Amino acid sequence: MISGSGLFVYTDGVPEVTDGNQKMFGAERMTEVLRRQRDGTPEEITAAVSRAMREFTGDTPRFDGAAMRCPRDRGSVKEQEAETKARMKKEERT
């Protein structure tokens, strides 16, 4: 993996979850969520996909499990320190 890059791994239960009309969440909808979250932490990315799935399905019961992981290469120690400093500055502004 390239330094700072990430990977999103998921089971078929993520794109195949259905709403009340038996319409699937789909890979395209999942990909759109991932695009919007591309700079997020692994936790933010998986939370965003989970939230989008819940919003899509509403009260429809699920019949299949859905699992996802989002490992990210954090790069060198120097890169990690710079990332931490940038995140702290961002948090100070909010």
C-alpha positions as YAML, in Angstrom:
chain: A
units: angstrom
residues:
- id: 1
  name: MET
  ca: [0.00, 0.00, 0.00]
- id: 2
  name: ILE
  ca: [1.09, 3.55, -0.65]
- id: 3
  name: SER
  ca: [1.76, 5.55, 2.50]
- id: 4
  name: GLY
  ca: [-1.48, 7.06, 3.77]
- id: 5
  name: SER
  ca: [-3.68, 4.96, 1.51]
- id: 6
  name: GLY
  ca: [-6.56, 2.86, 2.74]
- id: 7
  name: LEU
  ca: [-8.50, -0.23, 1.89]
- id: 8
  name: PHE
  ca: [-12.20, -0.93, 2.40]
- id: 9
  name: VAL
  ca: [-13.08, -4.60, 2.83]
- id: 10
  name: TYR
  ca: [-16.69, -5.73, 3.17]
- id: 11
  name: THR
  ca: [-18.93, -8.77, 3.02]
- id: 12
  name: ASP
  ca: [-21.73, -9.16, 0.50]
- id: 13
  name: GLY
  ca: [-24.21, -8.14, 3.19]
- id: 14
  name: VAL
  ca: [-23.20, -4.48, 2.81]
- id: 15
  name: PRO
  ca: [-24.22, -3.79, -0.82]
- id: 16
  name: GLU
  ca: [-26.96, -6.44, -0.74]
- id: 17
  name: VAL
  ca: [-28.90, -5.06, 2.22]
- id: 18
  name: THR
  ca: [-32.45, -4.21, 1.05]
- id: 19
  name: ASP
  ca: [-35.08, -1.63, 1.85]
- id: 20
  name: GLY
  ca: [-38.81, -2.27, 2.28]
- id: 21
  name: ASN
  ca: [-39.26, -2.49, -1.51]
- id: 22
  name: GLN
  ca: [-36.54, -5.14, -1.86]
- id: 23
  name: LYS
  ca: [-34.24, -2.61, -3.53]
- id: 24
  name: MET
  ca: [-30.55, -3.23, -2.76]
- id: 25
  name: PHE
  ca: [-28.26, -0.64, -1.17]
- id: 26
  name: GLY
  ca: [-25.80, -1.44, -3.96]
- id: 27
  name: ALA
  ca: [-22.13, -0.97, -4.67]
- id: 28
  name: GLU
  ca: [-22.72, 2.41, -6.33]
- id: 29
  name: ARG
  ca: [-24.39, 3.89, -3.24]
- id: 30
  name: MET
  ca: [-21.65, 2.42, -1.04]
- id: 31
  name: THR
  ca: [-18.95, 3.85, -3.33]
- id: 32
  name: GLU
  ca: [-20.53, 7.30, -3.14]
- id: 33
  name: VAL
  ca: [-20.38, 7.20, 0.67]
- id: 34
  name: LEU
  ca: [-16.73, 6.13, 0.46]
- id: 35
  name: ARG
  ca: [-15.93, 9.01, -1.93]
- id: 36
  name: ARG
  ca: [-17.43, 11.53, 0.48]
- id: 37
  name: GLN
  ca: [-15.44, 10.03, 3.36]
- id: 38
  name: ARG
  ca: [-12.11, 9.50, 1.55]
- id: 39
  name: ASP
  ca: [-10.18, 11.66, 4.03]
- id: 40
  name: GLY
  ca: [-11.90, 10.24, 7.09]
- id: 41
  name: THR
  ca: [-10.43, 7.95, 9.67]
- id: 42
  name: PRO
  ca: [-11.20, 4.24, 9.38]
- id: 43
  name: GLU
  ca: [-13.75, 4.67, 12.17]
- id: 44
  name: GLU
  ca: [-15.44, 7.61, 10.42]
- id: 45
  name: ILE
  ca: [-15.57, 5.71, 7.13]
- id: 46
  name: THR
  ca: [-17.15, 2.55, 8.54]
- id: 47
  name: ALA
  ca: [-19.56, 4.63, 10.66]
- id: 48
  name: ALA
  ca: [-20.65, 6.60, 7.57]
- id: 49
  name: VAL
  ca: [-21.33, 3.43, 5.58]
- id: 50
  name: SER
  ca: [-23.24, 1.90, 8.52]
- id: 51
  name: ARG
  ca: [-25.29, 5.09, 8.93]
- id: 52
  name: ALA
  ca: [-26.09, 5.19, 5.18]
- id: 53
  name: MET
  ca: [-27.20, 1.56, 5.32]
- id: 54
  name: ARG
  ca: [-29.50, 2.25, 8.31]
- id: 55
  name: GLU
  ca: [-30.97, 5.32, 6.61]
- id: 56
  name: PHE
  ca: [-31.55, 3.29, 3.44]
- id: 57
  name: THR
  ca: [-33.18, 0.28, 5.10]
- id: 58
  name: GLY
  ca: [-35.23, 2.15, 7.70]
- id: 59
  name: ASP
  ca: [-37.20, -0.36, 9.78]
- id: 60
  name: THR
  ca: [-36.74, -3.21, 7.30]
- id: 61
  name: PRO
  ca: [-35.26, -6.24, 9.10]
- id: 62
  name: ARG
  ca: [-31.95, -7.59, 7.86]
- id: 63
  name: PHE
  ca: [-31.59, -11.23, 6.91]
- id: 64
  name: ASP
  ca: [-27.86, -11.25, 6.21]
- id: 65
  name: GLY
  ca: [-24.91, -10.07, 8.25]
- id: 66
  name: ALA
  ca: [-22.82, -7.15, 7.09]
- id: 67
  name: ALA
  ca: [-19.20, -6.67, 8.10]
- id: 68
  name: MET
  ca: [-16.62, -4.13, 7.01]
- id: 69
  name: ARG
  ca: [-13.08, -3.12, 7.86]
- id: 70
  name: CYS
  ca: [-11.03, -0.17, 6.74]
- id: 71
  name: PRO
  ca: [-7.30, -0.62, 7.41]
- id: 72
  name: ARG
  ca: [-5.11, 2.33, 6.55]
- id: 73
  name: ASP
  ca: [-1.35, 2.57, 6.13]
- id: 74
  name: ARG
  ca: [-0.32, 5.34, 8.47]
- id: 75
  name: GLY
  ca: [3.03, 5.93, 6.80]
- id: 76
  name: SER
  ca: [6.26, 6.81, 8.54]
- id: 77
  name: VAL
  ca: [6.52, 8.15, 12.09]
- id: 78
  name: LYS
  ca: [7.26, 11.58, 10.63]
- id: 79
  name: GLU
  ca: [4.09, 11.46, 8.53]
- id: 80
  name: GLN
  ca: [2.06, 10.31, 11.55]
- id: 81
  name: GLU
  ca: [3.38, 13.21, 13.64]
- id: 82
  name: ALA
  ca: [2.46, 15.71, 10.92]
- id: 83
  name: GLU
  ca: [-1.02, 14.17, 10.64]
- id: 84
  name: THR
  ca: [-1.51, 14.38, 14.41]
- id: 85
  name: LYS
  ca: [-0.43, 18.05, 14.48]
- id: 86
  name: ALA
  ca: [-2.80, 18.89, 11.62]
- id: 87
  name: ARG
  ca: [-5.70, 17.10, 13.35]
- id: 88
  name: MET
  ca: [-5.00, 18.95, 16.62]
- id: 89
  name: LYS
  ca: [-5.01, 22.32, 14.82]
- id: 90
  name: LYS
  ca: [-8.30, 21.43, 13.14]
- id: 91
  name: GLU
  ca: [-9.84, 20.46, 16.51]
- id: 92
  name: GLU
  ca: [-8.66, 23.75, 18.05]
- id: 93
  name: ARG
  ca: [-10.55, 25.70, 15.38]
- id: 94
  name: THR
  ca: [-13.84, 23.91, 16.09]
...
